[in-house]
Amino acid sequence: QAQLVESGGRLVQAGGSLRLSCAGSGRSFSNDAMGWFRQAPGKEREFVAAINFSGGTTTYRDSVKGRFTISRDNAKNTLYLQMNSLKPEDTAVYYCAATTRATTLTALASRYDYWGQGTQVTVSS
């Protein structure tokens, strides 16, 4: 059974850094575009970043550009999100996802087929 498992979330002070990991198992995700989403309490899930199958193309939501970096290691079947200069408004549960259907990078959650269970990131002011 294919699954994605996130790790790396924790409490951090504003201005700090975290690296989230998303380990795939049960199938190879090396041919799939993947992405990170987040959901804060009382808010809808929102797109954070996406990366194509090779890692050569990425896209980000405006509020994280220049602070977050998405990357992948296909040999390890693992997706990463490096988060720097964290702000309290980055506090959320972060989810990784993979899409087998999208031919271009997409911010639409409905286009993603596989989801992890989420990891909590809390940024204190």
N, C-alpha and C positions, 0 to 999 in steps of 0.2 A: 504494500500500500504506500503510495507516494505521499510524503509529507514534508513540510517545512517547519523548522524549529528555530525561533529567534532566541538570542541571548545577548547579554551585555547591558541591559537597562539597569539603572540604579539612580539613587539620589546624588545630585551634583550641584555645586554652587554656580550661580550665574558667571559666565565667562569661562567656564570649564569646558572640558572635552570628553566625549565618549565615543567608543566604536561599537556599533551593533553588528552582530553576525546573524546569518540566517543559513542554517545547514539543511541541505536537501538530502532526502533518503528515499529509497524505494524506486527511483527512476532518475535518470540524468536530466538535469535542467539546462544543460549546456547549449541546447538549441532554442531555448525560450527566452524571450524578453522578460525581465523581472523588474519589480518596483518595490518601493517603500511607501506606505501610507501611515497616517496617524489619526487617532481619535482622542480628543480631549473630553473631559466630563461635560455632558450636556450639549455636545456639539456633534455634527456629522463627521464621518470619516473623510479625511482629505488626502489628496495626493501630495507626496513629498518629492520623490525622485524616481526615475526609471532609467534602465540601461538595456542596450540591445544584447543579442546573444554573445557577441564577441567581446563586448566591453568597449567598443570603439565609439559608440554614440550614447550620450546621456542627455537627460533633460531634468530640470528642477522647477519647483514652484518658486515664485519670485522671492518670497520671504526667507528662503534658505540659501539662495544663490551666493556663492562666495564664502559660505560658512560650512556647508555640508558637501560631502563627496561620496558618491555611490561608486562601487567597484565590485568586481567579481573574480573568483578563482574557479574556473571550470574544472580544473583538475581535482579540486577539493569539493566541487559541487556546492559552493558556498558564496553567498552574497554578503556584502558589507555596506555599512553606512557610517562614515567618519563624520562626526558632528563636533564642530569647533565653535567657540564664542557663543556658547549656549545661553539662551534667554529664558526667563520664566514662561513666556508664551510658547516655548517649545515643549512644555510639559504635556504628555499624552502617552497613550499606549501606542507603540509602534508595531506595525505589521509588515511582514514581507509577503510578496505575492509573485506568482508566475503566470504568464499567459501563453497558451499554445495557439491562440487564434489571431492575435493582432500582428499585422505585417509591418506596422510602424509603431514607434513608441507611443503609448497612450496613458493618459491620466485618468481614464474612466475605470473605476473599480469593477464595473460590470463586465469588463473585457478580460478580467483575470480569473483563471480557473482554479488555481491552488493558493491557499492562504495558510499562514502560520497562526499560532494561537496568541501572539502578541507578547511584547515585553514593555514594562513600565519604565518610562523616563520621567523623572521629576527634577525640575530645575528650581532651586531656591534662590530668592533674591537677597 
